[in-house]
Amino acid sequence: MELPLDSQAGRLQEFSVETAIAVIVDGGATFRIDTQNLRDIHFRIDSLYQFIGEILIQPGLQPHQALLQARVGRIVDGMDMHLYRKSLQLRRKFEAKYMGIQST
């Protein structure tokens, strides 16, 4: 199942060159990111990254095992994460009210 575009940001915990899967952590939550379609991005453990793409949930897997198929990725060391989360909340509130998009 594919969900609408979503954005995730967090500290890079691990990265596999063989599978192109990055694992980022933010506030105790862990996210798996498929980076195979990204170019010109270099991964450094403990750096802060932002990814935008579709959330993929494979049949038979739990929702917490979802994978973000990244379309865009960038390093954002120095970004204010509190302000980032607040802006995401406002965006999702706007989308729900004016565009009929429900956030997950």
BELNOR-V269688 format. One record per run of one state. SS is the DSSP state (helix for helix, strand for strand, loop for the rest). FROM is the first residue (numbers start at 1). TO is the last residue. If there is no record, write none. Layout:
# BELNOR-V269688
ss=SS from=FROM to=TO
ss=SS from=FROM to=TO
This chain:
# BELNOR-V269688
ss=loop from=1 to=1
ss=strand from=2 to=16
ss=loop from=17 to=20
ss=strand from=21 to=26
ss=loop from=27 to=28
ss=strand from=29 to=34
ss=loop from=35 to=47
ss=strand from=48 to=56
ss=loop from=57 to=62
ss=helix from=63 to=65
ss=loop from=66 to=66
ss=strand from=67 to=75
ss=loop from=76 to=80
ss=helix from=81 to=99
ss=loop from=100 to=104
